[in-house]
Amino acid sequence: MSKIGINNTFKMPDGREISIETGKLAKQADGSVVVKVGDTMIMATVVGKKDAGSNVDFMPLSVDYQEKYASAGKFPGGFFKREARPSEYEILISRLIDRVLRPLFPSDYHAEVQVIVNLISLEPGMQPDAYAALAASAALAVSNIPFHGPISEVRVARIDNEWVINPSIEETENAEMELMIGASMDNIMMVEGEMKEVSEETMMEAFEFAHKAIQVQCQAQLDLAAMVDKSSPKREYNHEDNDAELEKRIHEELSEKVYAAAASETADKYKRGEMFAAIRDEWVEGLEAEYAAEKMNLIKKYYHDVEKQMVRKMILEERKRLDGRKLDEIRNIWTEVNYLPSVHGSSVFTRGETQSLTSVTLGSKMDEQIIDGAVFNGKNNFLLHYNFPPYSVGEARFLRGTSRREVGHGNLAMRALKGMLPSGEDNPYTIRLVSEILESNGSSSMATVCAGSMALMDAGIKMKKAVSGIAMGLITDSETGKFAVLSDILGDEDHLGDMDFKVTGTRDGITACQMDIKVEGLSYEILSQALAQAKAGRMHILDRMEETITEPRKDYKDFVPRIEKVYIDKEFIGAVIGPGGKIIQDIQLKTGTTIILEEVGNQGVIDIMATDKAALEAAKARIRGIVAVPEVGETYHATVKSIMPYGAFVEILPGKEGLLHVSEIDWQRIENVADVLKEGQEIDVKLLSVDSRSGKFKLSAKALKPRPEKN
């Protein structure tokens, strides 16, 4: 049998072998590949429409990463037992791929392109998402869809002061930093990750180390594409009908006016937008109505180009911003904590025209998020949800489900704060942060980080250090080589600029970052300057935050549920639970607490949750009584459980009963036990001895009474 398909196998710098195969599966797609690393296999397909839709002036790219449960030999959860809507993890990986692919399609290519990446086989312990972008780019490389690639992504981690490419799940747990870095052969394109307060210099080392591994993967794609006939030439297209004369006229007649508007130092984004719109509308009024209606789409397109060019020119030449700020100047900041009186913790963080209202809710282990994915399983006790309602930008639109952007921004803020949370007994809670963006004009995810840090401290969470975040922008001119790095970017500067580089951290180092660019790459000089400028900005923002709150509350608010941990020997777990949960349910009912018991190693770990300290202490006392070991010679306040002719059985500790013989009730002779004791009666008894064989207790009440004198 002849061999089917084309295969290119190559080795990474660490000796790991990767193969990319095409022409064997999904051959009706414009491009399809299978990437194989060990026993992990990822299939990527790409299909592009031949023509663009009417009046489409953007790149309609969709990227979906899907993990098939069968790849790991698992059943999906839920009633239907099939893969349904994508998990947040799959959405995040889809975004990582999208962000590095999108800038490299031709700017005038507007046909719809769909990239689907499927995990079809999983080697235990491996993190397959690190190879998803390689598969997606390789599928484009072997297709005839125009694309200025190839690209690839790698996960880079620093473990015991050594750099590691694409570490396993177990290795990542011990990492000082973990980054996903996407790049082309020549330039870094995308960065996202978290770290434990690393320096800017360490970040630059990570970029360079990752790029060398990515270049190997890019070359492998070029070699594979050279073996595939349909990969060259790329398909011809014409997705834009231009009018050179109209474009020239708009540029010549409106550039100076737009430049003057850009230099007017207007801080209000709506007023600035009205100024730009008024210039265009006034010019359109001078045209014949029929001609203007016919050319309106092109007029808007060419005017937007002029607006972009003049704003960028103004920033590069005058070294000032649209709102009059210097390149490294931060907008005005005001903050407030404890704004919401009924929540466990809250803050308002406002920077310019961007505002986040963030709340903290503290819960128990029962509130933990259960993660049941094809790759990752477990529980999560820190959740951060970011909401971006339409009124935050003055719009009215239907509220749909959570957008991919909201998932991504929330995840970035969560990673920024996670490393500064207390661990172990210092944090017994499941924590949920919710950031409501009430106003937005750039850097709303970084406002969420700042507001989240302050809200956690307001809730009494013993944060190790405060965390702030800043979004950096970039304006470049490839012809002159000039560039301007912008601190704390506006929405317009993000839209018209070349980079959105978000950096979060404490005073001692970076905790998370995310970078997207709209050009084909960035030099290390620009990246280095952006990191240095971001550090100065973070320090300034931390100063403003500390004017409101400098350290966590000494104690939680009065209405916050208290949680205390009690540790017991493993052998007592059954006694605390009781038959059918009878004992633990009785404790909860009578004390008004919530009790969660887990077996961890050779111990039982009990979380007791209550809003009332007395209830907490009562539950602890019941549990301690159950696990206590009776000591000979000690006195116990016992309860009579049953009456017998020869004595009474009394409970000295929860679940521990002994016989109080009739002869040990009193110094006087007793004929009928029922005459002196009743069921439920409480009496004090002394433990005289414990039978070494049977473990039975010998109790005495008379030993606690003075012996009467003989007549």
C-alpha positions in Angstrom: 0.0 0.0 0.0 1.4 3.4 -1.0 1.9 6.1 1.6 -0.9 8.6 2.0 -0.1 12.3 2.7 3.0 14.4 3.1 4.9 14.5 6.4 7.6 16.8 7.7 9.3 15.8 11.0 11.7 18.1 12.8 13.4 18.5 16.2 13.1 21.3 18.6 16.2 22.8 20.3 15.5 20.5 23.4 15.5 17.4 21.2 11.7 16.9 21.2 10.4 15.6 17.9 7.4 17.1 16.2 5.7 16.0 12.9 3.3 17.9 10.7 1.3 15.8 8.3 -1.0 17.0 5.5 -3.0 15.4 2.7 -4.3 12.5 4.8 -7.3 13.8 6.7 -10.0 16.4 6.0 -8.9 16.9 2.3 -11.9 18.9 1.3 -10.8 21.8 3.5 -8.6 24.5 1.8 -5.9 23.4 4.2 -5.6 20.7 6.9 -2.8 19.3 9.0 -2.2 17.0 11.9 0.5 18.0 14.4 1.9 15.1 16.4 4.1 15.4 19.5 4.5 12.1 21.4 1.0 10.6 21.7 -0.7 14.0 21.4 -2.3 14.9 18.1 -3.9 18.1 17.0 -5.8 18.5 13.8 -6.3 21.9 12.2 -8.4 22.9 9.2 -8.9 26.2 7.4 -11.5 27.1 4.9 -11.9 30.5 3.2 -14.6 31.9 1.0 -13.6 32.9 -2.4 -15.3 36.3 -2.3 -15.9 38.9 0.3 -19.4 39.9 1.4 -20.9 43.1 0.3 -19.7 46.2 2.1 -17.3 44.2 4.3 -14.2 46.2 5.0 -12.6 44.1 7.7 -11.1 40.6 8.1 -14.0 38.2 9.1 -11.8 35.6 10.8 -13.2 33.0 13.2 -11.0 30.6 15.2 -12.3 27.8 17.3 -10.2 25.5 19.5 -12.0 22.3 20.7 -10.8 19.6 23.0 -12.5 16.3 22.3 -13.0 14.2 25.5 -12.4 11.0 23.6 -8.9 12.2 23.0 -8.2 11.5 26.7 -10.4 8.5 27.0 -13.1 10.4 28.9 -16.8 11.0 28.9 -18.1 14.5 28.8 -20.1 15.5 31.9 -23.7 16.6 31.9 -26.9 14.9 31.0 -26.3 14.7 27.2 -22.7 13.3 27.5 -21.5 15.2 24.4 -19.3 18.3 23.8 -21.5 21.4 23.9 -20.6 25.1 24.0 -16.8 25.8 24.4 -15.4 26.0 27.9 -13.7 29.2 29.1 -10.4 27.4 28.7 -11.2 26.6 25.0 -12.3 30.2 24.4 -9.0 31.5 25.9 -6.9 29.2 23.6 -9.1 30.3 20.6 -8.3 33.9 21.4 -4.5 33.2 21.7 -4.5 31.7 18.2 -6.7 34.4 16.7 -4.6 37.2 18.1 -1.4 36.1 16.4 -3.0 35.1 13.1 -5.2 38.1 12.5 -2.5 40.8 11.9 -0.8 38.7 9.2 -3.7 38.5 6.7 -3.4 41.1 3.9 -5.1 44.4 4.9 -7.3 44.4 1.8 -8.4 40.7 2.2 -12.0 40.6 3.4 -13.2 37.1 2.6 -14.5 35.0 5.5 -11.9 32.6 6.9 -12.7 29.9 9.5 -10.0 28.0 11.4 -10.9 25.0 13.5 -8.4 23.3 15.7 -9.3 20.0 17.4 -7.4 18.0 20.0 -7.9 14.4 18.8 -5.3 12.5 21.0 -3.9 13.5 24.3 -0.7 12.2 26.1 -1.3 12.3 29.8 0.4 15.3 31.5 1.0 17.2 28.3 -0.4 20.7 27.6 -1.6 20.5 24.0 -2.7 24.1 23.7 1.0 25.1 23.2 0.9 23.4 19.7 -2.6 24.7 18.6 -1.2 27.8 16.9 1.4 25.8 15.1 -1.3 23.5 13.7 -3.5 26.5 12.7 -0.6 28.3 10.9 0.5 25.1 9.2 -3.0 24.6 7.8 -2.9 28.1 6.3 0.6 27.5 5.0 -0.4 24.5 2.9 -3.6 26.2 1.6 -3.8 28.9 -1.1 -5.4 31.5 1.3 -3.3 34.6 1.3 -1.4 34.9 4.6 1.8 36.7 5.6 3.0 33.8 7.9 3.9 31.4 9.1 3.7 31.9 12.8 3.8 29.7 15.9 3.4 29.9 19.6 5.2 28.2 22.5 4.7 28.1 26.2 7.9 29.2 28.0 8.4 28.7 31.7 11.2 29.4 34.1 11.8 26.5 36.5 14.6 26.4 39.0 16.3 29.2 37.1 16.2 27.3 33.8 14.1 28.1 30.7 11.8 25.3 29.5 9.8 25.2 26.3 6.3 23.7 26.4 6.6 22.2 29.9 4.2 19.5 31.2 1.4 20.2 33.6 3.4 19.0 36.5 6.5 21.1 35.6 4.4 24.2 35.2 3.2 24.0 38.8 6.7 24.8 39.9 7.3 27.6 37.5 8.4 31.1 38.5 6.8 32.4 35.3 4.7 31.0 32.5 4.2 32.8 29.2 2.5 31.9 25.9 4.4 33.7 23.2 3.4 34.0 19.5 5.8 35.1 16.8 6.6 35.1 13.1 10.1 34.2 11.8 11.2 37.8 12.4 9.1 39.4 15.2 7.2 38.8 18.5 3.5 39.1 17.8 1.6 38.1 20.9 2.4 37.6 24.6 0.2 36.4 27.5 1.0 34.9 30.9 1.6 35.1 34.6 4.6 35.3 36.8 5.8 35.6 40.3 7.0 39.2 40.5 9.7 38.9 37.8 11.9 41.7 36.5 11.6 43.4 33.1 15.0 41.9 32.2 13.7 38.4 32.8 10.8 39.1 30.6 13.1 40.1 27.7 15.1 36.8 28.3 11.8 34.9 27.9 11.0 36.6 24.6 14.3 35.8 23.1 14.4 32.2 24.3 10.9 31.5 23.0 11.5 33.2 19.7 14.4 30.8 18.9 12.1 27.8 19.3 9.3 29.5 17.3 11.7 30.1 14.4 12.4 26.4 14.2 8.6 25.7 13.9 8.2 28.5 11.3 10.9 27.0 9.1 9.3 23.6 9.4 6.1 25.0 8.0 7.9 26.6 5.1 9.5 23.3 4.3 6.2 21.5 4.4 4.4 24.1 2.2 7.2 23.7 -0.4 6.1 20.1 -0.7 2.5 20.9 -1.3 1.5 22.0 -4.8 -1.6 24.0 -3.9 0.1 26.2 -1.4 1.6 28.3 -4.2 0.6 30.5 -5.8 -1.9 32.0 -3.3 -5.4 32.7 -4.7 -6.0 36.0 -6.4 -8.6 38.3 -5.0 -10.1 41.8 -5.3 -12.0 42.7 -2.2 -11.8 46.5 -2.5 -13.0 48.7 -5.3 -11.1 51.9 -4.8 -11.3 55.4 -6.2 -7.8 56.9 -6.3 -9.0 60.4 -7.2 -11.5 60.5 -4.4 -8.9 59.2 -1.9 -6.3 61.8 -3.0 -8.9 64.6 -2.8 -10.0 63.7 0.8 -6.3 63.4 1.8 -5.4 66.8 0.4 -8.5 68.7 1.5 -9.0 67.3 5.0 -5.6 66.4 6.4 -4.8 69.8 7.9 -8.2 70.1 9.5 -8.0 66.6 11.0 -4.4 67.3 12.3 -5.6 70.5 14.0 -8.5 68.6 15.6 -6.1 65.9 16.8 -3.8 68.5 18.3 -6.7 70.3 20.1 -6.0 68.4 23.4 -9.7 67.4 23.9 -9.9 65.0 26.8 -13.6 64.1 26.3 -13.8 61.2 23.8 -17.3 62.1 22.6 -16.4 65.7 21.9 -13.3 64.6 20.1 -15.4 62.2 18.0 -17.9 64.9 17.2 -15.1 67.2 16.1 -13.7 64.5 13.7 -17.2 63.7 12.4 -18.1 67.4 11.9 -15.1 67.8 9.5 -16.2 64.9 7.4 -19.9 65.8 7.4 -19.1 69.4 6.4 -17.0 68.2 3.5 -19.7 65.7 2.4 -22.3 68.6 2.4 -20.3 70.3 -0.4 -20.7 67.2 -2.7 -23.6 66.5 -5.0 -26.1 64.4 -3.0 -26.3 61.6 -5.5 -22.5 61.4 -5.7 -22.1 61.5 -1.9 -24.6 58.7 -1.5 -22.9 56.5 -4.1 -19.4 57.0 -2.6 -20.3 57.2 1.1 -18.7 53.9 2.0 -15.4 54.9 0.3 -15.6 58.4 1.8 -15.9 56.9 5.3 -13.0 54.5 4.6 -10.7 57.2 3.2 -11.5 59.7 5.9 -10.8 57.1 8.6 -7.4 56.5 6.9 -6.7 60.3 7.0 -7.8 60.4 10.7 -5.5 57.5 11.5 -2.5 59.1 9.6 -2.9 62.5 11.2 -3.4 61.3 14.7 -0.3 59.2 14.4 1.7 62.0 12.7 0.7 64.5 15.5 1.8 62.1 18.2 5.2 61.3 16.5 5.9 65.0 15.6 4.6 66.8 18.6 5.2 64.0 21.2 1.9 64.7 22.9 -1.4 62.8 23.0 -5.0 63.3 21.8 -6.0 64.5 25.3 -2.9 66.7 25.7 -0.9 64.3 27.9 2.8 63.6 27.6 3.7 60.2 26.2 4.3 58.7 29.6 1.7 60.6 31.6 -1.1 58.8 33.4 -4.7 60.1 33.4 -6.3 61.5 36.6 -7.2 58.7 39.1 -9.7 58.7 41.9 -10.6 55.7 44.1 -12.9 54.6 46.9 -13.4 51.5 49.0 -16.3 50.1 50.9 -18.6 51.8 48.5 -21.2 49.0 48.6 -22.2 48.5 52.3 -23.9 45.1 52.0 -21.1 43.2 50.1 -18.1 41.6 51.6 -15.7 44.0 50.0 -15.9 46.7 47.2 -14.0 49.4 45.5 -14.4 52.0 42.7 -11.4 52.7 40.5 -11.6 55.5 38.0 -8.8 56.5 35.6 -9.8 59.2 33.1 -13.0 58.0 31.4 -12.5 54.4 32.5 -14.3 53.1 35.6 -14.6 49.8 37.4 -16.9 49.0 40.3 -15.7 45.7 41.8 -17.2 43.6 44.5 -15.9 40.6 46.5 -17.9 37.7 47.7 -16.4 35.2 50.2 -17.8 31.6 50.2 -16.9 28.2 51.5 -15.5 25.1 49.7 -19.0 24.3 48.6 -18.8 27.4 46.3 -15.6 26.2 44.5 -15.7 25.9 40.7 -15.5 22.3 39.5 -13.3 22.0 36.4 -14.0 18.9 34.4 -12.2 19.2 31.0 -10.5 16.9 28.6 -7.1 18.1 29.8 -7.6 19.7 33.2 -9.6 18.5 36.2 -9.9 19.9 39.7 -11.4 22.8 41.6 -10.9 26.5 41.6 -11.3 28.7 44.6 -10.6 32.1 43.0 -12.9 33.4 40.3 -12.9 36.8 38.6 -15.7 37.8 36.3 -15.4 40.9 34.1 -18.6 42.5 32.7 -18.7 45.1 29.9 -22.3 46.4 29.6 -23.1 48.5 26.5 -23.9 51.7 28.6 -20.2 51.8 29.5 -19.5 53.2 26.0 -22.8 55.0 25.6 -24.4 52.3 23.5 -27.7 50.6 23.5 -27.7 46.9 22.4 -29.1 43.6 23.3 -27.5 41.8 26.2 -26.3 38.4 24.9 -24.1 35.8 26.6 -20.6 36.5 28.0 -18.4 37.6 25.1 -15.0 36.1 24.3 -13.5 39.5 25.1 -15.1 39.5 28.5 -13.7 36.0 29.2 -10.2 37.0 28.1 -10.1 40.3 30.1 -11.4 38.6 33.2 -8.8 35.8 32.9 -6.0 38.3 32.6 -7.1 40.2 35.7 -7.5 36.9 37.6 -3.9 35.8 36.7 -2.6 39.3 37.7 -4.0 39.0 41.2 -3.9 35.3 41.9 -0.2 35.2 43.0 -0.8 37.8 45.6 -3.6 36.0 47.4 -2.8 34.4 50.8 -2.5 30.6 50.8 -3.4 27.8 53.2 -5.0 28.7 56.5 -4.5 32.4 55.7 -7.3 32.1 53.1 -10.0 29.6 54.0 -12.5 31.2 51.5 -13.6 30.6 48.0 -13.3 34.2 46.5 -15.4 35.7 43.7 -14.5 39.1 42.2 -16.9 40.8 39.9 -15.8 43.8 37.9 -18.6 45.9 36.4 -17.1 48.3 33.8 -19.3 51.5 34.2 -17.3 53.7 31.8 -14.7 52.7 29.2 -12.2 54.7 27.3 -9.2 52.2 27.2 -7.5 50.0 29.8 -10.7 48.6 31.4 -9.0 45.3 32.2 -6.2 47.1 34.0 -8.8 49.1 35.9 -10.2 45.8 36.9 -6.8 44.7 38.3 -6.5 47.9 40.4 -10.1 47.8 41.6 -9.8 44.1 42.4 -6.7 44.6 44.5 -8.3 47.3 46.5 -11.6 45.4 46.9 -9.8 42.3 48.2 -8.0 44.4 50.8 -11.4 46.1 51.8 -12.8 42.6 52.3 -10.1 41.7 54.7 -8.2 39.3 52.5 -4.6 39.3 53.6 -3.1 40.3 50.2 0.7 39.9 50.1 1.1 43.1 48.1 -1.1 45.5 46.2 -1.2 45.0 42.4 -1.8 47.6 39.7 -2.0 47.4 35.9 -1.3 49.6 32.9 -1.9 49.4 29.2 0.8 50.6 26.9 0.4 51.7 23.3 2.6 52.3 20.3 2.8 54.5 17.3 5.4 53.6 14.6 6.5 55.0 11.3 8.3 52.4 9.2 9.6 55.0 6.7 11.3 57.3 9.2 11.9 54.7 12.0 10.3 57.0 14.5 8.2 55.4 17.3 6.3 56.6 20.4 5.5 54.4 23.4 2.3 55.6 25.1 1.4 55.0 28.7 -2.2 54.4 29.8 -3.7 54.4 26.3 -7.1 55.8 25.4 -9.6 53.8 23.3 -8.7 55.9 20.2 -5.0 55.3 20.7 -5.7 51.6 21.0 -7.8 51.7 17.8 -5.5 53.8 15.8 -2.2 52.5 17.2 0.0 49.5 16.6 0.1 47.8 20.0 -1.9 47.1 23.2 0.6 45.8 25.8 -0.9 45.3 29.3 1.4 44.9 32.2 0.4 44.2 35.8 2.5 43.9 38.9 3.5 44.9 42.4 6.3 47.3 43.4 8.7 44.3 43.3 7.9 42.8 39.9 5.5 41.8 37.1 2.6 39.4 37.9 0.9 39.1 34.4 1.0 40.6 30.9 -0.8 40.5 27.6 0.4 41.9 24.3 -1.3 42.2 21.0 0.1 44.1 17.9 -1.4 45.2 14.6 1.8 45.4 12.7 4.0 42.5 11.6 6.2 42.6 14.6 8.1 44.6 17.2 11.8 45.1 17.8 13.4 44.2 21.1 14.3 47.9 21.6 10.6 48.9 21.5 9.6 46.0 23.8 12.3 46.9 26.3 11.2 50.6 26.4 7.6 49.6 26.7 8.4 47.5 29.8 10.5 50.2 31.4 7.8 52.8 30.8 5.1 50.4 32.1 7.0 49.9 35.4 7.1 53.7 36.0 3.4 53.9 35.3 2.6 51.0 37.7 4.4 52.7 40.5 2.5 55.9 39.9 -0.8 54.1 40.0 0.1 52.2 43.2 0.8 55.6 44.8 -2.7 56.7 44.0 -4.2 53.5 45.2 -2.4 53.7 48.5 -3.9 57.2 49.2 -7.1 55.2 49.7 -6.1 51.9 51.2 -2.6 50.8 52.2 -3.2 47.4 53.8 -6.0 44.8 54.2 -8.7 45.3 56.9 -7.6 43.9 60.3 -10.7 41.8 60.3 -13.6 40.8 58.0 -16.8 42.8 58.1 -19.3 41.8 60.8 -21.6 40.0 58.4 -18.9 38.1 56.6 -19.1 34.3 57.4 -16.2 33.2 59.5 -14.4 30.0 58.5 -12.2 28.0 60.8 -10.4 24.8 60.1 -10.2 21.9 62.5 -7.9 19.0 61.9 -8.7 15.5 63.2 -7.1 12.1 62.9 -8.3 10.0 60.0 -9.8 7.4 62.3 -12.3 9.9 63.7 -13.8 10.9 60.3 -16.6 8.3 60.6 -17.4 9.3 64.2 -17.8 13.0 63.2 -20.0 12.1 60.2 -22.1 9.5 62.1 -24.3 6.8 60.5 -25.8 8.3 57.4 -24.4 11.7 58.3 -26.6 11.8 61.5 -23.9 13.4 63.8 -22.6 16.1 61.4 -26.1 17.1 60.4 -27.1 17.3 64.1 -24.2 19.6 64.8 -25.1 21.9 61.9 -28.7 22.0 62.9 -28.2 22.8 66.6 -25.3 25.3 66.1 -26.5 27.0 62.9 -23.2 26.4 61.1 -22.1 24.9 57.8 -19.6 22.1 58.1 -17.5 20.6 55.3 -15.3 17.6 56.0 -12.6 16.3 53.6 -10.1 13.5 53.9 -6.6 14.9 53.0 -3.8 12.4 53.4 -3.9 10.9 56.9 -6.1 13.7 58.3 -9.6 14.9 58.2 -9.9 18.6 57.4 -13.0 20.3 58.7 -14.2 23.7 57.6 -16.7 25.3 60.0 -18.5 28.3 58.6 -20.7 30.6 60.6 -21.7 34.3 60.9 -21.9 34.0 64.7 -18.7 33.4 66.8 -20.7 31.6 69.5 -22.1 29.2 66.9 -18.6 28.6 65.6 -17.3 27.8 69.1 -20.2 25.5 69.8 -19.6 23.5 66.7 -15.9 23.3 67.5 -16.7 22.0 71.0 -19.0 19.3 69.6 -16.3 18.1 67.2 -13.6 18.2 69.8 -15.7 16.2 72.1 -16.2 13.5 69.5 -12.5 13.2 68.7 -11.3 13.6 72.3 -9.8 10.5 74.0 -11.2 10.0 77.6 -8.5 10.2 80.2 -8.5 8.2 83.5 -9.0 10.5 86.5 -10.7 13.2 84.6 -14.2 14.5 85.5 -16.9 14.7 82.7 -20.3 16.4 82.6 -22.3 13.4 81.4 -25.8 12.7 80.2 -27.8 9.7 81.3 -28.8 7.8 78.1 -30.6 4.7 79.6 -31.5 3.2 83.0 -30.8 -0.4 83.9 -31.5 -2.4 87.1 -27.8 -2.6 87.7 -27.0 1.0 86.9 -27.1 3.6 84.1 -25.4 4.2 80.8 -24.1 7.7 80.6 -22.4 9.6 77.7 -19.3 11.3 78.9 -18.3 12.6 75.4 -20.2 12.6 72.1 -20.5 8.9 71.0 -18.6 7.7 74.1 -20.7 5.9 76.8 -19.8 4.0 79.9 -21.6 2.2 82.7 -22.3 4.0 86.0 -22.8 1.0 88.2 -25.5 1.3 90.9 -22.8 0.9 93.5 -20.9 4.0 92.1 -23.9 6.4 92.1 -23.8 7.4 95.7 -22.2 6.3 99.0 -25.7 5.3 100.3 -27.2 2.0 99.2 -29.6 2.4 96.3 -32.4 -0.1 95.7 -33.9 1.3 92.5 -31.7 3.3 90.1 -34.8 5.0 88.6 -35.5 6.6 92.0 -32.3 8.7 91.7 -31.6 9.1 88.0 -33.7 9.9 84.9 -32.9 9.6 81.2 -31.6 12.9 79.9 -30.4 14.0 83.3 -26.9 15.6 83.5 -24.5 14.6 86.2 -20.8 14.8 86.8 -18.8 11.5 86.8 -15.2 10.6 87.2 -13.4 8.1 84.8 -11.9 5.5 87.2 -10.4 3.1 84.6 -10.6 1.8 81.0 -10.6 -2.0 80.5 -7.5 -2.9 78.4 -9.3 -5.6 76.5 -12.8 -4.4 76.0 -12.2 -0.6 76.2 -15.2 -0.3 78.5 -15.2 2.7 80.9 -15.6 2.4 84.6 -17.3 5.5 85.9 -18.2 6.8 89.4 -20.4 9.7 90.6 -19.8 9.0 94.3 -16.0 9.5 93.9 -16.8 13.2 93.4 -18.8 13.4 96.6 -17.4 13.5 100.2 -17.5 10.2 102.0 -19.9 10.3 104.9 -18.4 9.6 108.4 -19.3 6.2 110.0 -21.7 6.2 113.0 
